[in-house]
């Protein structure tokens, strides 16, 4: 089936480029023994929460006086979510972001936020394609 081949190629590319790490493989193994929607639900939750956190980080960092404690708290949530789904590059960028946050460096935080945003949206767009392919594969196997 073509969708399955596309999905496998896409996943291999995501691992090869460091977008995903072994934690995502662990989720896939859990997925095999559970509901077909398990991975889709995890990905959807990660994408919604990640977008919310990134938007909040931008709002806080664009205020005249930055509350770096709030920034750090939100950043830990994004880093934790990224680690949970195996979003390696997002997680690694969050670690860099923490260094600027600990130094109370607003411009360093803003620059790194741009990198986090780019990494997150790159992953999110690939996750959206992956979800579509996953749904096609499940639809095919349910019919056959």
C-alpha positions, 0 to 999 in steps of 0.5 A: 500500500502506497500510504504505508510506504510513504509513512515509513519513508517519512518516519525514517526521514524524521529520525534521520534528520533528528526531528524524532528520537527513540521515545517516539519509537516507544510510543509506536510500540505502545500504539501497536497494542492499543487503540488505532487512535493512540498516536494520533491523540498524543500527537494532537495533544502535543501540537495543541499544547505546544502552540499554546505555550509558544504563543504564551512565551511570545506574549510574555517576552514582548512585554516591557518587563519579562517575568522570566520565572513564567517563561521558564515554567512554560519552557519546562512544559514544552520541553517535557511535552517534547521529550514525551513524544520524542520531539528531539530538535524541539527538546534540544532547542528548549534546553538552549532556551533555558540558558538564556532564560536563566541569564534573564537575557530577553533578546537571547530568549526572543531569538531562541523562541524563533528557533523553537517556533520554527522547529515546532512548526516544522515538526507539526506540519510533518505530524499532520501529514503523518496523521493523514497517512496513518488514517489512510493505512488504518482505513485500508486495513479495516476494509481488508 
